[in-house]
């Protein structure tokens, strides 16, 4: 497959690539993972950050798949291997 693709040398759509890269750059500038903790209820993002703080990053975290999995990925800064177990049915 690599040989076939290399032989064809498909043309790049530089305008589309440039537009996509600009869109990514714009998205990164928005700091979309920031949140403000509510005084009415505890936000899940806050819980995940506090879990990391309280355990000093030493916790073994498990989650099922879904939004809570995304919160764990985004708000618990895993820095060691095999600290996050995802349950898939």
N, C-alpha and C positions, 0 to 999 in steps of 0.2 A: 504494500500500500504506500509506504514512504517513497519507494522508487517511482511509482506512478505519479504521485503528487509532485515529486521533484522534477520529473520529466515534463509535466504539463506547465509548470511555473505559472500558476494562476495569477492574474493581475490583482493587485490590492486596490480596494476602493479607498483611496487615501482620504477623500472627503468624509466618508462615513466613519472611518477610523478616527479621524481628527475630531469629528462631532462627538463620538462616543467617549474619547479621552477627555474632552472638555466637560461632558456631562458627569463623568466620574470625579473630575477635579472639583466641580461645583458641589457635588454631593458631599465630598470630604470636608468642604469648608463649612458645612451646616451644623456639625457637631450633633448629629441626630440621636446619639445615645444619651444625651443629657436629659435630666428630668428634675422636677421639683417635688420633694416629698410633701405629701398632703398632711394636714392636721386632722382630717376626718377619718382617713383610713391608711393602712400601711401598704405602700406600693411594693410589688414583687421585686422590682429592681433594687430597692432599698434593702429588702430581706437578704438578697443574694450578696450584696456588698457587705452587709453586716456579718453574714456568715463567714466571709473571707477574713474580715477584720478580727472577729472573735476567735477564729481558729488559726489565725496567723498564716493562712494558706495551707494548713496541714490537713484539712479535711479530705475525706474520700466522699465525693459527691455522686449521688445516683439520681437519674431522672428517667422518665418515660419520654417518648417523642412528643413534640408539640410546642406550644408557646413557652412553657416553663423550661424546656430544653434550650430555646433561643435565649431566654434571660440568663440561664447559667453560662452559656457560651459568651455572652456579651458583658456580664457584670461580675463574674468570678474569674479573676486573672490566673488561670491555671499556669503554673510554671514548672511543674514536675510531671513526668509521664505516669500514666496509669492512676490518675487521681479522679477521673471522671468516668463513671460507668453508665452507659445508656441502655435502658431496657427496651428491647424491640420484640414485639410479639409476632 
